[in-house]
Every structure is written in structure tokens, then in C-alpha cells.
Amino acid sequence: MKIVGDGKVIIQMDTSMAKIKVLDTEISVVQDEFISLTDIAKYKDTQEANDIIRNWLRNRNTIEFLGVWEQIHNPNFKVVEFDGFRKKAGLNSFNLSTKKWTESTNALGLISKSGRYGGTYAHKDIAFEFAAWVSVEFKLYLIKEFQRLKEEEQKQLGWDIKRNLTKINYRIHTDAIKENLLPKQLVPVQINYVYATEADILNVALFGMTAKQWNEANPDLKGNIRDYADVYQLVCLANLESLNAHFINENIPQDQRVQKLNEVAIKQMGILLSDSAMKQLEDK
């Protein structure tokens, strides 16, 4: 999946790996919060990325920053070993690798990965600090693109939750139809017609039209009327599905259910549209 915005590209590869493009340099992001220092270093020198990271690790300010970060976030951080590195940092003879740092201090903020997406990765707090050491401009763009990635992930997550909520309630809805409205002798074609009719009850109650009427009015759009519903309508639809299932179980006639559902839809949409919390959910 590619998401394009403001000339920048985010490439979502899978649930644990993503790439963001920063000043024409692709930066890998793994495990949600870890960013590739190797990729950041390549912005400065594509051939000597590992040397750039090692030089950064030799810096006294770097060791101080890493130590403080670990003490805040890592209860198993070995402070005594950290003090040993801190005393030597800055000396000409001092040399430190990511592997040596993590194994000696039990650090969590830096990790080394092998394989296809191998390299040195760091928690975003540390990665931003390294990016600033490489280039202040690059750091600012990195933060911007990382935030964009997180926003897109939240939007996708929010959409999945909304769609799944509707699907779950729809299952309750169709089960109620099967148990209460379908005579045992109906053939599959008749059963499908009843389901479609019940789905259209909700469409008419909420959208004011049947699925067929919407398709005829929108011949150029793919999908169905519910695919183009906004967050307010999806929430209301989920509520209507549960309510209609209850009405079916109560043996309320279809014409009465349509009227009741429409009254509920009008009331709920009015409440939802004036709810600031729903506005925040829509913006995600």
C-alpha cells in the first residue's frame, strides 16, 4: 500500500515493517517505534553508514543520552557497566559498537537486526537524537514523516475497527433474521431476498434509499452505499443493526420496524453530529 502526501511517500510493507521517505532517503521503521540508524546514516554517506554510527557511539554526549534514556525506560539496565563506558567516552582509544553496548549494559533502546532488513535500529527517541547529529534539517523532516506514518496507521486502524464493528453487528442481525423470519421451506433465492430486504430496511432508515436506488444514482462509484458512509453513519448503522435484531426477536412487523429505526436514526445522528468526541474520532 502506498500513501502519497505533500510529495512524500510512505510505503506500508507489512504489520511490522514500513518505510518512510525523508529527503529522498528511504528509512525503515520496525516494531512500531524503532527507526533504522543505518538508513539515517546513509543520508550522510551511503558507503560508510556503519562507521558513522560507531563515531556517534564514541561521543560522550551520546553515551550520556543513551544511559539516561535506558535508566528511564529500562529497569534491567546495568548502570555499573554504563558508568564504565561513560568514563572512557571521548578518549581516542575508545571504541563502541551497538552489539557491545547492548550486551554489556542490557540496553533496550538500540538493536541490531540481520537478514533482509538488517542494520542498527533505535527507539524513535534515540533515532531522532542520532538524526540531529547527522543533520538538523534531516531530523526535522524525519519527525514530520514519522508522525505522518503514525497518523496513517491510526486512520487505518480506526477504519478497520469501524468496519469490523459493523460486520459483528450485522452477523447478529442476520442470525435474528434466520431464526425469526425465514420459513424452513424457503429456497436459497428466497432466503437471499429476505436478507437483502432486511439490509435495505436499514439503508432506507438511515440513508433514505435502498441499495439499488443508490447504485442507480451513482453508476460511476464502486462498492455499495455503506462503503461511502462517514464515521457518524457507521456508528449509527451499527446501533441500528443491533436494534433491528431486537425488533425482529420481538416479532415487530417490518413496516413498523422501518418507522421506528428511522426515528432512532434521526435522533442518534443529531446527537452524534453534535458530539465533540465523535469529531475527534472522525479526524483520526
Secondary structure, 3 states (H helix, E strand, C coil): CEEEECCEEEEECCCCEEEEEECCEEEEEECCCEEEHHHHHHHHCCCCHHHHHHHHHHCHHHHHHHHHHHHHHCCCCCHHHHHHHHHHCCCCCCCCCHHHHHHHHCCCCEEEECCCCCEEEEEHHHHHHHHHHHCHHHHHHHHHHHHHHHHHHHHHHHHHHHHHHHHHHHHHHHHHHHHHCCCCCCCHHHHHHHHHHHHHHHHHHHHCCCHHHHHHHCCCCCCCHHHHCCHHHHHHHHHHHHHHHHHHHCCCCHHHHHHHHHHHHHHHHHHHHCCHHHHHHHHC
